């Protein structure tokens, strides 16, 4: 019988990601943490989890994190898709490559992680995926056009995913925080 739950948290090296990891550890979750700064490895060591340095924009890093979590714990019950901020600037001055970078940071990381963990969660009989989004997903902020636009797309993806996989016991939700002093 499994007596622990396992959570994967991305961008967990500092700020909201680290706070989320600490909160999950505080309620008994075993952790698999990813960050591009190396902070997730240090935090994982502190909290008794596993950590890895890598990027949410690199499919191979996401796959390696999921593989490591499965190798160590044998299951994944929850995923928190946290990220940094996409590029910002004046709406019509943001170059295409910045929009593409934003797509990788905000939306495709969630799509890729869902592809990796959904079969695992189906086999386990359920799971939960939480995406850290923004208040600006539905009330766009002119200061953050890439984030506002792509997080609206994330809201649509989340709804589509949640509707499709609810019958298998998998939830996907977005959290929409405002400004956070992290």
LUMLUMDO-818269 format. One line per field, with one value per residue (C-alpha): residue in three letters; x, y, z; residue number from 1. Coordinates in steps of 0.02 Angstrom, whole numbers, plus 32768, in hexadecimal, padded with zeros to 4 digits. Example, Ala and Ser with C-alpha at 12.3 -4.5 7.8 and 13.67 -1.06 7.14 Angstrom:
type = [ALA_SER]
c1 = [8267_82AC]
c2 = [7F1F_7FCB]
c3 = [8186_8165]
seq = [1_2]
This chain:
type = [UNK_UNK_UNK_UNK_UNK_UNK_UNK_UNK_UNK_UNK_UNK_UNK_UNK_UNK_UNK_UNK_UNK_UNK_UNK_UNK_UNK_UNK_UNK_UNK_UNK_UNK_UNK_UNK_UNK_UNK_UNK_UNK_UNK_UNK_UNK_UNK_UNK_UNK_UNK_UNK_UNK_UNK_UNK_UNK_UNK_UNK_UNK_UNK_UNK_UNK_UNK_UNK_UNK_UNK_UNK_UNK_UNK_UNK_UNK_UNK_UNK_UNK_UNK_UNK_UNK_UNK_UNK_UNK_UNK_UNK_UNK_UNK_UNK_UNK_UNK_UNK_UNK_UNK_UNK_UNK_UNK_UNK_UNK_UNK_UNK_UNK_UNK_UNK_UNK_UNK_UNK_UNK_UNK_UNK_UNK_UNK_UNK_UNK_UNK_UNK_UNK_UNK_UNK_UNK_UNK_UNK_UNK_UNK_UNK_UNK_UNK_UNK_UNK_UNK_UNK_UNK_UNK_UNK_UNK_UNK_UNK_UNK_UNK_UNK_UNK_UNK_UNK_UNK_UNK_UNK_UNK_UNK_UNK_UNK_UNK_UNK_UNK_UNK_UNK_UNK_UNK_UNK_UNK_UNK_UNK_UNK_UNK_UNK_UNK_UNK_UNK_UNK_UNK_UNK_UNK_UNK_UNK_UNK_UNK_UNK_UNK_UNK_UNK_UNK_UNK_UNK_UNK_UNK_UNK_UNK_UNK_UNK_UNK_UNK_UNK_UNK_UNK_UNK_UNK_UNK_UNK_UNK]
c1 = [8000_8041_804E_808C_805D_80DA_80DC_8146_8160_81B3_820F_8221_82CA_8287_81EF_8142_8186_81F0_8160_80ED_816E_8180_80C3_80B0_813D_80E6_804B_80AD_80D1_8172_81BD_8211_824B_828C_82DB_8356_83BA_83F1_8384_830E_839A_83C8_8312_82F1_8384_8342_8292_82C6_8293_82E7_831B_835E_83A2_8348_82CE_8212_822F_8298_822F_82C3_82D3_821A_8226_82C1_8269_81D2_8245_82A6_8207_81C7_826F_8278_81C2_8166_80D6_80A4_8005_8014_806E_8080_80B0_8102_816D_81CB_818C_8188_81D1_8177_8176_8108_8083_80BA_8173_8185_81E4_81A7_8231_81F5_8143_8186_81EC_814E_80F0_8173_8172_80B7_805A_80C6_8117_806A_803D_80E1_80D2_801F_8057_80D8_8070_7FC1_7FE5_8031_7F9C_7F20_7F78_7F75_7EBC_7ECF_7F37_7F3A_7F93_7F98_7FD7_8011_7FCA_7F9D_7F0D_7F32_7EF4_7E45_7E68_7F00_7F87_7FD9_807E_8081_8039_8090_8060_7FAC_7F90_7FDF_7F94_7EE8_7F1B_7F52_7EA4_7E56_7ED0_7EAF_7DF3_7E06_7E7A_7E0E_7D72_7DCA_7E21_7DA6_7D5B_7E07_7E12_7E8E_7E72_7EC7_7EAF_7F00_7F29_7F1E_7F8A_7FA3_8047_80B0_8145_81B7]
c2 = [8000_80AC_8118_81B6_822A_826F_831B_835F_841B_847F_8524_84EF_853E_85DE_864E_8603_855C_8546_857D_84FF_8475_84A0_84A0_83F7_83AE_83F3_838B_82ED_82EC_82A1_831A_831D_83CE_8422_84CE_851B_856C_84D5_8510_847D_8403_845E_846D_83B6_8384_83F1_83A7_82F3_82EE_82DF_8376_839B_8430_8447_84B2_84A7_84D8_843D_83A1_8331_8383_836A_82B4_8299_82E6_8273_81DD_8209_821D_8175_811F_8161_815F_80F0_816A_821E_825E_8317_8390_844A_849F_853E_85AA_864B_86DF_86E6_877B_8821_88C3_8932_88CA_88E7_88EF_8840_87D8_872F_86D1_871D_86E2_8634_8636_8667_85D7_855D_85AB_85C0_853D_84B7_8489_845B_83FC_839B_8373_8339_82C2_8278_8265_8240_8187_8175_81C6_8160_80C0_80FB_8128_81E4_827C_8338_83B8_846D_84F6_8599_861C_86D3_8748_8792_86F5_873F_87F8_8816_8886_88F9_88E8_882C_880B_8764_8721_8761_871A_8670_8655_866D_85DF_857C_8594_8548_84B6_8497_8492_841B_83A9_83AB_837E_82F0_829E_82BB_820F_81C3_8221_82A4_835B_83EF_849D_8548_85B9_8671_86D1_878C_87E0_8779_87BA_8725]
c3 = [8000_7FD2_806D_801B_7F8F_7F12_7EC3_7E36_7E42_7DB8_7DCD_7E82_7EA8_7EF6_7F04_7EF0_7EB4_7F50_7FC0_7F6A_7F83_803B_8051_7FFD_8066_8100_80DB_80B8_7FFD_7FBB_7F3F_7E96_7E72_7DD4_7DBB_7D43_7DCF_7E33_7EC2_7EB0_7ED5_7F75_7FAB_7F84_7FF0_807D_806E_8051_7F9B_7EF3_7E8F_7DE3_7D85_7CE1_7C81_7C6C_7BB7_7B93_7B73_7B9F_7C4A_7C6F_7C3A_7CA6_7D3D_7D28_7D0E_7DAC_7E12_7DD6_7DF6_7EA8_7EDD_7E61_7E4B_7E29_7E7B_7E5A_7DE7_7E04_7D61_7D9D_7D2A_7D1F_7CBD_7BFF_7BA3_7BB1_7B50_7AE7_7A8F_79DB_7A02_7A49_79C8_798D_79E8_7A8D_7A69_7A43_7AE3_7B41_7AF1_7B33_7BE1_7BF9_7B93_7B46_7BEC_7C2D_7B8E_7B95_7C4E_7C35_7BAD_7C24_7CC2_7C7F_7C59_7D07_7D5A_7CF6_7D2C_7DE2_7DDA_7DE2_7E07_7E08_7D9B_7DD1_7D5E_7DA9_7D33_7D53_7D76_7CCA_7C71_7C6B_7C86_7C17_7C5D_7BDD_7C39_7C1B_7B6D_7B4D_7BF8_7BED_7B3F_7B5A_7C06_7BB7_7B43_7BDD_7C26_7B8A_7B8A_7C43_7C26_7B93_7BF6_7C93_7C32_7BD6_7C6B_7CFB_7CE0_7D01_7DA6_7D6A_7D90_7D3F_7D84_7D71_7E03_7DD6_7E51_7E4D_7E74_7EEE_7F4F_7F3A]
seq = [1_2_3_4_5_6_7_8_9_10_11_12_13_14_15_16_17_18_19_20_21_22_23_24_25_26_27_28_29_30_31_32_33_34_35_36_37_38_39_40_41_42_43_44_45_46_47_48_49_50_51_52_53_54_55_56_57_58_59_60_61_62_63_64_65_66_67_68_69_70_71_72_73_74_75_76_77_78_79_80_81_82_83_84_85_86_87_88_89_90_91_92_93_94_95_96_97_98_99_100_101_102_103_104_105_106_107_108_109_110_111_112_113_114_115_116_117_118_119_120_121_122_123_124_125_126_127_128_129_130_131_132_133_134_135_136_137_138_139_140_141_142_143_144_145_146_147_148_149_150_151_152_153_154_155_156_157_158_159_160_161_162_163_164_165_166_167_168_169_170_171_172_173_174_175_176_177_178_179_180_181_182]
